[in-house]
């Protein structure tokens, strides 16, 4: 860790303050299936296809997630929902019928989406 900070410090004139309260969060990444910032392979779905998402929350007691599927009408437990609130170790089944277009799906917690928790699906 200290070696990495020293290497990065030598690349910039900006002082890296590892003691700052914002430092740990600024280096934290939130992933979807291990990928960040839409760098995963795009999911390819046929328009009108019925899709079942199995969503699961991981992390500590502070890690609540709120998955959102842009451009899609989704249902959980047979009821229409915008999102489901995922606490750690919770799982939900979310069903949708795919609408044509290129859409993002992401965690709607603002610092999570800012930290990379976003992916893309292409519905043709």
N, C-alpha and C positions, 0 to 999 in steps of 0.2 A: 504494500500500500504506500508506504513512505517513498519507495523508489519510484513508483508511478507518479506521485505528486511532484517529486523532484524533477523528473523528466518533463512533465507538463509545464512546470514553473519555468524551466529553461527555454520553453518555446514562446513565452509571452512576457511582456513587461507588466502585466496585471498581476498583482499579488493574489495568490490563491489562499483564502482564509478558511482553512479546514475547521477552525473553531467556531465559525459563524453558524448560527442556528439554522440558516437556510442551506448550508452545504450538503447535509445528507439528502434532503429532499431534492435538491437540484441535480443530484447524481442518481436518482432513483428512476427506474424504468418500469412501466406497467405493460404487460404483454397480453396478447390474445394468442393462445396456442404457441407461445414462445416467440412470437414476432411482434415488432413495434412499427408504428407509423406507416401502416399499409404496405410493409415490405414482404408480407406473406404472399404465396401464390393466390391469385384471385379465385374465389369460389365461382364455379360456372354452374348456373342453374337455368333450367328451361322455364319460360314464362308459363304461368298456370300450374307449375309443379307444386305439389304439397311437400313442404319441408318441415321436418321436426328437428328443432334445436334442443340439445341437452346442455343446459348451462349450469356451471358449477362455480361456486365461490371458493377461492383459496386465500390464504394469508392469515394475518393475526386478527385479533378482535377489533382492530381499527379499520380493517379492510372490507368495507361494504362496497358492492358494485351494483350498477344499474344498467344492464345491457339494453341497447336501443338498436333497432333495425330500420334504418331510414327507408322511406318509401313503401313500407310494408305494413299491412294490417296483421297484427299477431294476436294470438289467443293463448292464455294460460288457464288451465283447468276449465276450458270451454268458454271463458269469458274474454271479451276484447280488452287488451291492455296496451299501454304505450311502452311499458317496461316492467320488469320484475325486480324487486329489491333482493339482492343476494348478500347474505351474511356468510362469513367463512363456514365452510363445510355444508352449506345448503345447496340443493340441486333443484332445478325446475325443468319442466318440459314446456317448450314454447312452440306452437304450431303456426305456420303461415302458408299462404298461397302466394307464390312469387309473382310480383309485378315487374314488368319489363323495364330495364334501365340498368345503369351502373350506380350502385348504392354502397354506402358505408355502413358498417355496424361497429359499435363502439360502446365503451362505458360512459355513461352520461354524468359521472362524477368529474367535475371540471379539471381538477389536478390530475386525474387518471388519464383523461383524453389528451391533456397537454403533455403528459409523460409517455405518450405513444400507444395507448390502448385503443387502437383503431385498425380495422381491416376493411376489405372491399369484396363485394360480390357483384358479378356480372350476370344479369338475367336477360336471356335472348329469346 
